[in-house]
Amino acid sequence: MARRSLPVLKQLCARSASSDLFPNLLRLGLASGSARPVTYMPRPGDGAPRAVTLIPGDGIGPLVTGAVEQVMEAMHAPVYFERYDVHGDMKSVPPEVIESIRKNKVCLKGGLRTPVGGGVSSLNVQLRKELDLYASLVNCFNLPGLPTRHENVDIVVVRENTEGEYSGLEHEVVPGVVESLKVMTKFCSERIAKYAFEYAYLNNRKKVTAVHKANIMKLADGLFLESCREVASKYPSIKYNEIIVDNCCMQLVSKPEQFDVMVTPNLYGNLVANTAAGIAGGTGVMPGGNVGADHAVFEQGASAGNVGKEKIVEQKKANPVALLLSSAMMLRHLQFPSFADRLETAVKRVIREGRCRTKDLGGDSTTQEVVDAVIANLD
């Protein structure tokens, strides 16, 4: 913008101080005459490369984590990976992997195959419980250039990650009769509600919706709702409402734009996040992560345990977008916001241009072709 136009802009700011124009101009650095805005200010030493534990996982995992490694290298991002081979058919997560995550505090992982039945525990669940990653966050939003049935979808699903039906307390009472216990505690319900409202407050979100089945599970889900209501009372600027999970699913597929931040118990969150992801463009493009007080694990947001079909692995046509966007979340978590912005902008450009898309997005590109396109679009 020419310098001679700045006085005009300043006059407009003076007349419109109460409008959105003034803060927008300040953000662009125009109101002060500066060509560049003030941005993230690191502490001395924050630019040192950070170690990140990497678990490629099963199925498409090595393909999509390899995509992230290539893009990080192309950006010269200040991270380096400590790789560990973990597979879903293992009895438990190896101790050295847990130790690495505890040391590095951050992990990037592909999906781990979870055997169906047979009493084999999910390593995904083990990892969350071992590190107390009590909050799962999945962001489901429309990507420009990717047509979907609904527009203006921007939903954040905050899911309790450590108890509920995932407590793993099952036993056979007598042959043919299995008892499975759903555990809900005030402590866990309260802290996930606090996380959801804190997220909404810090990210300028306007509404938090609690998802429940308290009309049937009056004590368990009733405790969850009671906790959400108590926390909501401390955030009067954020609208709070509640919805029964079956009605929630119907409302999601008919009018998803009504939802903003959703806070859920463990099982409902899995269902709601995958439904919202399908509405907004598919699980292949939705980022997510799991976070606790001390550690964070970033992975594909929805269907993280879905390791893809063998044919996709053989053809090397897995969609890396979800994990690339999750790695942008990871970079922000590590306080490298400019690298996160560059990565996210490049991915969105590739989606918007539409020339390079994997089969799930209506194209026929390979994983490597998408990676090359993202790297070519890095600023």
Disulfide bonds with the S-S distance in Angstrom:
none
